């Protein structure tokens, strides 16, 4: 540890758990006594995580319970099932090709499937603790002066992703950045304490995956690969409607070609950002 983590002065503190390396390290630091206890940890389930994410979540649930911290799961549904339903679904940042020009759609999935469910659950807990109340319209009104601290699993090498919370009474906090810890430092921390190192956490169909990750699915996780290829193909065969007014085909891969046609044998494109660089708010893949 680089320095002692300061105790929070907030009325309510929660950890957003993505079940990846960084948020997993934060959870372990709480258990090991290297970070202050929090009120609750929250995992937002999109329904499309790899199975190892759910296995790691169960592990963290038991670890945090050993120090009296609950890890709860929230969800608004399965993001893939919702894509196939005849209803409006949150826009995914899929790629388009119009007259040979590539583009990308607006991203709403993080906000709707991660941030909103977490904040809804958190508001309900504030009401239970007398820190908020329901209005006549059933909206949650946070009491004047109440402060909430959200711990997000971003590390020093992801400092470009640090953003203030959109909600005025929530303060985002990045304990790993305070500790000057990079992702590698997190891995070393877990290894030094003989704790499991989780794999990368993210939706299987996330368009922000790089070639290395797609190649990993294809070679190491064939069932997941068939899943993402099926979804990618269904984006263009009238099975899935991402945007009713869109007049072009859409794709999961940044090259705007069918995923199963992409040459994944080549080295990672130097100009291609990784998932961790692109997914917003610190709620995905951490």
C-alpha positions in Angstrom: 0.0 0.0 0.0 1.3 3.5 -0.9 -0.6 5.4 1.9 -3.5 5.0 4.3 -6.9 5.4 2.7 -8.8 8.2 4.4 -12.1 7.3 6.1 -15.1 8.7 4.3 -17.1 11.5 5.8 -20.1 10.8 3.7 -23.5 9.7 5.1 -23.6 6.7 2.8 -20.8 5.0 0.8 -21.1 2.3 -1.8 -18.7 0.4 -4.1 -19.7 -0.2 -7.7 -18.4 -3.7 -8.4 -17.8 -4.7 -12.0 -16.0 -8.0 -10.9 -12.9 -7.0 -12.8 -9.3 -6.5 -11.5 -9.7 -3.0 -10.1 -13.1 -3.2 -8.4 -12.1 -6.7 -7.2 -9.0 -5.2 -5.6 -11.0 -2.5 -3.9 -13.3 -5.2 -2.4 -10.3 -7.2 -1.2 -8.7 -4.1 0.3 -11.8 -3.5 2.4 -11.8 -7.2 3.5 -8.1 -7.0 4.3 -8.4 -3.8 6.3 -6.4 -1.8 3.8 -9.4 0.4 3.0 -12.3 1.6 5.3 -15.5 -0.3 5.4 -18.3 0.9 3.2 -22.1 0.6 3.6 -22.7 -1.7 0.6 -21.2 -3.0 -2.6 -23.4 -3.2 -5.7 -23.1 -5.2 -8.9 -25.2 -4.2 -11.8 -26.0 -7.3 -13.9 -26.7 -6.7 -17.6 -27.3 -10.4 -18.1 -24.5 -10.8 -20.7 -21.4 -11.2 -18.6 -19.1 -14.3 -19.1 -19.8 -17.1 -16.6 -16.5 -16.4 -14.8 -17.8 -12.9 -13.8 -20.7 -14.5 -12.0 -18.4 -17.0 -10.3 -16.2 -14.2 -9.1 -19.2 -12.2 -7.9 -20.2 -15.1 -5.7 -16.6 -15.3 -4.3 -16.6 -11.6 -3.5 -20.1 -11.8 -1.9 -18.7 -14.3 0.6 -15.5 -12.3 1.1 -17.3 -9.0 1.8 -19.9 -10.8 4.0 -17.0 -11.9 6.3 -16.5 -8.2 7.3 -20.2 -7.3 7.4 -20.5 -5.7 3.9 -23.3 -6.9 1.7 -22.8 -7.3 -2.1 -26.1 -6.9 -3.8 -27.1 -7.5 -7.4 -29.3 -5.1 -9.3 -30.7 -5.4 -12.8 -33.4 -4.0 -15.1 -33.3 -7.1 -17.3 -31.1 -9.0 -19.8 -29.6 -6.6 -22.4 -29.5 -9.4 -25.0 -33.1 -10.5 -24.4 -34.2 -6.9 -24.6 -32.5 -6.5 -28.0 -34.7 -9.3 -29.4 -37.9 -8.0 -27.9 -40.2 -5.8 -29.9 -39.5 -2.7 -27.8 -37.1 0.2 -27.6 -33.8 -0.9 -26.2 -30.9 1.2 -25.0 -28.7 2.2 -27.8 -25.4 0.2 -28.0 -22.3 1.9 -29.5 -22.4 -0.4 -32.6 -20.6 0.6 -35.8 -22.3 1.7 -39.0 -21.2 1.9 -42.6 -23.0 4.3 -45.0 -21.6 4.9 -48.5 -18.3 3.3 -47.3 -18.1 5.8 -44.4 -17.9 4.3 -40.9 -19.6 5.7 -37.9 -20.7 4.7 -34.4 -24.1 5.0 -32.6 -24.7 6.9 -29.4 -24.1 4.8 -26.2 -26.9 4.5 -23.7 -26.4 1.0 -22.4 -24.0 1.9 -19.5 -26.4 4.5 -18.2 -29.5 2.4 -18.4 -28.2 -1.0 -17.4 -25.5 0.0 -14.9 -25.9 3.5 -13.5 -29.6 3.8 -13.2 -30.2 0.4 -11.5 -27.4 1.1 -9.0 -28.7 4.6 -8.2 -32.3 3.3 -7.8 -31.2 0.6 -5.3 -29.0 3.1 -3.5 -31.9 5.6 -3.2 -34.1 2.9 -1.7 -31.4 2.2 0.9 -31.2 5.9 1.8 -35.0 5.9 2.4 -34.6 2.8 4.7 -31.9 4.7 6.7 -34.0 7.9 7.0 -31.6 9.8 4.7 -34.3 10.3 2.0 -38.0 10.1 1.7 -40.7 9.4 -1.0 -42.7 12.3 -2.4 -46.4 12.0 -3.2 -45.4 10.9 -6.7 -43.1 8.2 -5.3 -40.0 10.0 -6.4 -37.1 9.7 -3.9 -36.1 13.0 -2.3 -32.7 13.0 -0.6 -32.7 15.0 2.6 -30.9 18.3 2.6 -27.2 18.0 3.4 -27.0 14.2 2.9 -23.9 13.2 1.0 -23.2 9.9 -0.8 -19.8 8.6 -1.9 -19.5 6.3 -4.9 -16.3 4.2 -5.0 -15.4 3.4 -8.6 -12.7 0.9 -9.6 -10.5 3.1 -11.8 -6.7 3.0 -11.4 -4.0 5.5 -12.0 -3.4 4.4 -15.6 -7.0 5.2 -16.4 -7.0 8.7 -15.0 -8.5 10.0 -18.3 -11.8 8.3 -17.3 -12.3 10.1 -14.1 -15.5 12.1 -14.2 -17.7 13.8 -11.6 -21.0 12.2 -10.8 -24.0 13.6 -12.7 -26.1 13.6 -9.5 -25.2 16.6 -7.3 -25.4 14.9 -4.0 -23.1 12.0 -5.1 -19.4 12.3 -5.0 -17.3 9.9 -7.1 -14.2 8.6 -5.3 -11.3 6.8 -6.8 -9.4 5.1 -4.0 -6.9 3.3 -6.3 -5.9 6.7 -7.8 -5.5 8.1 -4.3 -3.2 5.2 -3.6 -1.3 5.8 -6.8 -2.1 2.2 -7.9 -2.1 1.1 -11.5 -3.8 -2.0 -12.8 -0.5 -3.9 -12.5 -0.2 -2.7 -8.9 -3.7 -4.2 -8.3 -2.6 -7.5 -9.7 0.6 -7.5 -7.6 -1.5 -6.7 -4.5 -3.8 -9.7 -5.1 -0.8 -12.0 -5.9 1.1 -10.8 -2.8 -1.8 -11.7 -0.6 -2.5 -15.0 -2.5 -5.9 -13.8 -3.6 -7.5 -14.7 -6.9 -6.9 -12.4 -9.9 -10.2 -11.9 -11.8 -10.4 -11.9 -15.6 -11.6 -8.9 -17.5 -15.2 -8.0 -16.9 -17.5 -6.7 -19.6 -20.6 -7.6 -21.6 -19.7 -10.3 -24.2 -21.2 -8.3 -27.0 -19.6 -4.9 -26.1 -18.5 -3.2 -29.4 -15.6 -1.6 -27.6 -13.7 -4.9 -27.4 -10.4 -5.0 -29.2 -9.1 -7.7 -31.5 -7.2 -9.3 -28.7 -10.4 -9.9 -26.7 -12.4 -11.1 -29.8 -9.5 -13.5 -30.6 -9.6 -14.7 -27.0 -13.3 -15.5 -27.3 -12.8 -17.3 -30.6 -9.9 -19.4 -29.5 -10.6 -20.0 -25.8 -14.3 -19.6 -25.3 -16.1 -21.0 -28.3 -19.6 -20.9 -26.8 -19.2 -17.2 -26.1 -17.8 -16.7 -29.6 -20.8 -18.3 -31.2 -23.0 -16.1 -29.0 -21.4 -12.9 -30.1 -21.3 -14.0 -33.8 -25.0 -14.8 -33.7 -25.9 -11.4 -32.1 -23.7 -9.7 -34.7 -25.4 -11.4 -37.6 -28.8 -10.8 -36.2 -28.1 -7.1 -36.1 -28.3 -7.2 -39.9 -31.0 -9.8 -40.7 -34.0 -7.9 -39.3 -34.0 -9.9 -36.1 -32.7 -7.0 -34.0 -33.7 -3.4 -34.4 -31.2 -1.1 -32.7 -32.7 2.2 -34.0 -35.9 2.2 -36.0 -34.8 5.1 -38.3 -31.4 3.8 -39.0 -30.9 3.1 -42.8 -27.6 1.3 -42.6 -26.3 -2.0 -41.4 -24.6 -2.1 -38.0 -21.8 -4.2 -36.6 -20.1 -5.2 -33.4 -16.6 -4.8 -34.8 -14.9 -1.4 -35.3 -14.1 -2.3 -39.0 -17.9 -2.4 -39.7 -17.7 -5.8 -41.2 -19.3 -9.1 -39.9 -17.4 -10.3 -36.9 -16.8 -13.8 -38.3 -15.1 -12.2 -41.3 -12.6 -10.2 -39.3 -9.0 -11.3 -39.5 -8.1 -11.6 -35.8 -4.7 -13.2 -36.4 -3.0 -9.9 -36.8 -1.5 -7.9 -34.0 -3.6 -5.3 -32.2 -4.2 -2.2 -34.3 -2.1 0.6 -32.7 -4.8 3.1 -33.2 -7.6 1.0 -31.6 -8.6 1.9 -28.1 -9.2 -0.8 -25.6 -12.5 -1.4 -23.8 -11.1 0.2 -20.6 -10.3 3.4 -22.5 -13.7 3.8 -24.0 -16.5 2.6 -21.6 -17.7 5.6 -19.7 -18.4 6.5 -16.0 -16.2 3.8 -14.5 -19.2 1.4 -14.1 -18.2 -1.1 -16.8 -15.4 -3.6 -16.8 -13.7 -2.5 -13.6 
